[in-house]
Structure formats: structure tokens, C-alpha cells
Amino acid sequence: MKMSKGFWAIVLITFILLEDQAIKIWIKTHVPLYKDIYITHWFHICFIENNGMAMGIEITAKLFLSIFRIIVSTGIACYLYGLVKRNFELGYILCISMIFAGAIGNIIDSIFYGVIFSNSTSQIVSTLFPFKGYATWLHGKVVDMFYMPFFKFSLPTWIPFVGGDEFIFFRYIFNLADVSVCTGIAILLCFYRNTFYTSFEKNLS
């Protein structure tokens, strides 16, 4: 039996969300905040929480950001539905599905985590479903844990302003939802730029 493109989109989205949330819940309930677990010299598990966008970039108030994320994700969901309805190629639909799943993964943290988890500290791990959570609805913090400092070196002292500082590539700490969004965007830019423009023409027609 041939499965529809919409079916495979749902399977991919569900898989990413389940994996993302399983990792986050395990980290939240087993690892103290800021704990750095050495795996290899280029891969660590380092638990942090952030109020902002992907890779911990903070840009605005938490409530506004949570609502903005929900609006954007609703738009992506409608766009994805239109792609399936108009029978776009499966690769492009799965690319957009990855972006959508990653966005939803971090939205779940923002909406629910403040209510369903106690506060994480550097000494005490969080508990799931405490008597009182650490924040209210829409004010949860996004859980990040993957740290991949591929290489480090000290900048030459003769460089103005930053001379002598340590340079780390890649210094950001991120989660599976971030990986899903970035991978989906990278695939789109490499292989589906023309499809992206065509999709808007067809959806608006």
C-alpha cells in the first residue's frame, strides 16, 4: 500500500518531537543545570536553559516571543498543509516538516515546561509534575544540551579588541529541535530554492 506524502510528513514530525522531548525530559530530570558531561573533545552534554531563540540568542520579552513562535508555527502548519494538498515533491514536504517539528519542539518547552517542571539549579535536578512549577504558562525556558566545540585556539595578541581571547568553533549549545530547523533550512537552500518560490506562487493562486 502506497502511503501519502502527508502520512510521511506526520511520521517525520512525530518522530522528531518524540525524540526531542524525550532527550529534554531526561536531561531536565537527571542532570544539574550547567553540568558539562565530557563525551569526546568535540562533543559534550552541557545542560543550559534559555529564554530566547535558537542557540540561546535572546531578543525580546518571553511572553511576546512565545506568542510569536505560536503564530509563526501556525503559519508553517498551514503552508505545509497546502504543500501536501497540491502534491509537491516529497523531499520538499519533508524539509518543511523538519522546520515545523523543530519549531513545535521548542514551543512545547515555552508553553509547558514552566508549569510541569520544578526549577533546575547547579545542585538540584528538576522534578517532573511538582506541586508548583518554576514559572507560568508561556514562560517556560527552552532546554539545550548539545555542545560541540570542534576546535579551540587563542587569537593572536596583535588583533585589536579581541587579541588573546579564546576562539571556540562551535560555541553554541543547542537541542534536537534546533538541529531539525537548521537542517531543514540548509536542505531547502541547497536543493529546493526554486521549489520554495514556486510553492508561494501556487499557494497564492
Secondary structure, DSSP 4 states (H G I P E B T S, - for coil): -PPPHHHHHHHHHHHHHHHHHHHHHHHHHHS-TT-EEEEETTEEEEEEEESSSGGG---S-HHHHHHHHHHHHHHHHHHHHHHHHTT--HHHHHHHHHHHHHHHHHHHIIIIIHHHBPPP-SSS---BS-SS-SS-TT-PPEEEEEE---EEEEPPTTSTTTTTPEEEET--EE-HHHHHHHHHHHHHHHH-HHHHHHHHHHHH-
